[in-house]
Amino acid sequence: MKPPFVFPASLDGHGIRLELMERGHEAALRTAAADGQLWQLSYTSVPEPENTRAYIEDALLECTNGTRWPFVVRELGTGQIVGSTSYHDMIPEVRRVEIGWTWYARSWQRTRVNTICKWLLMGHAFENLECTVVGWRTDIQNLRSQAAIERLGARKDGIIRRQKLRRDGTIRDTVMYSVTAEEWRSEVKDRVGRMVQTGSAELPS
């Protein structure tokens, strides 16, 4: 059996650094979330300003428990932390991870930041962790997220109906996507690599 996953403290590339989330990131994450008041969206995981510390503590507890590896996203040109993303729902036995808990300050949405983050996360998962598959899940109402995932070359696996509660108390359907190791090598790696090199945004303008 292959050894358990070993996750990095940071991933760097193309002007972006993913840094393991720490308590010291609280103020920066609060500022990023305030850009667009993202916590008002029912289908995101963005914390309200007063709940940012609890959000970090929950993420670090999941990290300790081995169920999530949370990063903050730093844009190196400005030095700003512009959002967060994570590996989660890791299954070492089948070499599977999912990418999620992803959000960005509004002024950094529809830029190439998301594409670079996915490039870094998928690259590490397939090239270093030797994953057989990388997955995503998103709210059926979050059409922007679905379009961004599909643009990366991920395939829709299906919809889990009535899968979890939204923050407003309504019940969401969850759309599942994935990329296999074979798809990464044959198509997706080159596809996303070209998007990164050309500076493509996460969605068409």
N, C-alpha and C positions, 0 to 999 in steps of 0.2 A: 504494500500500500504506500502511496506517495505521502510525504510528510504534510502536516497541516499547513494551511495558508500562512505566509509571513508577509504582513503588510508594511509598507514603508512609512516613515515619519513624514516624508514629503515626496511630491512628484513635481518635476520642473520641465517646462518646455514652452517655446514660442511666446515668451513674455508672461506666462502664468505659472504660479506656484500653488500647489495644493498642500496645505500644512495641516498636520493633525490638530484637531480642535483642542483648545485649552481654555481654562477659566479666564486667562488673561485676554481672550478675544471678545469678552462680553460687550465692551463699549463699541468696538468696531462692528460687531454683528448687529447691535441695536441701531447703529447709524445706517448700515446697509439696508436693513428692513424698513427703516423710516423713509427711504427713497422710494416712494410710491405707496407707502402704507400697506405693505404686502399682506399683513396679517388680516386685512379685511376680506381677502379672497377665501371663500369657503373651502376650496379644494387644494390649498397649499399648506405646508407644514411650518410656515414662517411664524415665529413667536411674536406676541404682543410685546411692546417695550418692557413692561413690568414683569414679563415672564421669560426674558432672555436668559437669566441665570439658571432658572429651572430647566429650560430647554437644553442648555449646555450640560447641566448635571445629568439629565436623562441620557443624553448622547454618550457621555463618558461612562455611565453605568452600563449601557449596552455594549460599549467598547470593552469594558472589563469582563463582561459576561460572554464576550466572543460572538455577539450577534450583529454588531455594526462597527464600521471603522469610519468615523466622521472627520471630514476635512473642512477647513475654511478655504475660500478661493481668494488668492491675492493677485492683483494685477500689478506686475512689477514696474511698469512705466510710471505709475502714480504712487505705488506702495499701498494702495487702498485694498482692504478686504471688501469684496464686492458680492459675496454670497457664500453658499455652503453646498456640499454634496457628500455622498457617503457610498461606501460598499455596505451592503446589508443582506440579510437572509442567506448567509454563506452555508453551503453544504459541501464540506471537504470530500465526502465519500464519492460524490459524482463530479467534483471540481466545478461547482456552480457558485457564482456570485450574482447579486443584482446591484444595479446602480440606481440610487434614488435619494430621497430627502434633499432634492436639488432645488435651489432657488437663487435668484440674482436680483440685486438692486435694479429698479426700473431703468435707470440710465444705462445699465450694462446689458439689458435684454435686447434681443435682435442684433447682437454683435457676434463676433467670432469667439467670444469667451466660452460659451457653452460647447461649441464644436471642439475647442482645444481641450477643455476638461474631459469630454467624452473620449477624445483621442488618447489622452494620458491614462485614463482609467481603463479603457479597453486594452490599450497596449500593455499595461502592466498585468492585467488579468490574463490575457492570452499568452504573452511572451514570457512572463516571469512566474506567474502562479500556475501556468499550464492548465487554465480552465478549459472545460469542454463546451461551456455555454455561459453567456452573460445575459442577464434578464433585466427588464424594466417593468414597472407597473405604474399606471397613472389613472386619474379620475376620468370617467367617460365624458364629463363636462369640460375637461381641460384640453380643448382642441389644439391649442398652441403646442402643448407638450407632446401630444400624439403626432402632430406634423413634424416636430423636431426629431423625434425618435425614428419615425419612418424615413426621414431624409438621410439619416445615418446609414440606412440599409437594413434596419431591424425588421423582422417579420412579426406580424400579429399572430399570437398564439390563440387568442380567444378573449372572452369577456367573462369575468366572475361576477355574477349578479348578486346584488345586495351584500357586498363583501365587507364593508366597514362603515362606521359613522363619520360624517363630515363634522367639522367644528361647529356648524350651525345646527347640528342634530339630525339633519336629513341623512338618508342611507344612500351610499354611493355604489354604483357599479364600477368595477376596476378592469381596465384594459391591460392585458399582458402582452409583452413583446420579448423577443430574444434574438441573439446572434450566436450561432454555433462556431466552434473553432474552425471548421471547414469553410464556413461562409466568410469568416474573418480572413483566412489565408487566400481564398480564391477571389474575393470581391471587396469586402468591406474595408480592409486595411488600406488598399489603394484608394478607394472612394473617399474615405474620411481624410486620408493623408493629402489628397488633392484639395479638399475643402480647406484644410488648415494652411497649406502652402499658398493658396490663392486668397486667403483672408475672407473666406465665405462666412456670412452670418449664419446663425442657427436656423433662420427662416428666410425665404425670399422676401425682398423688399416689396 
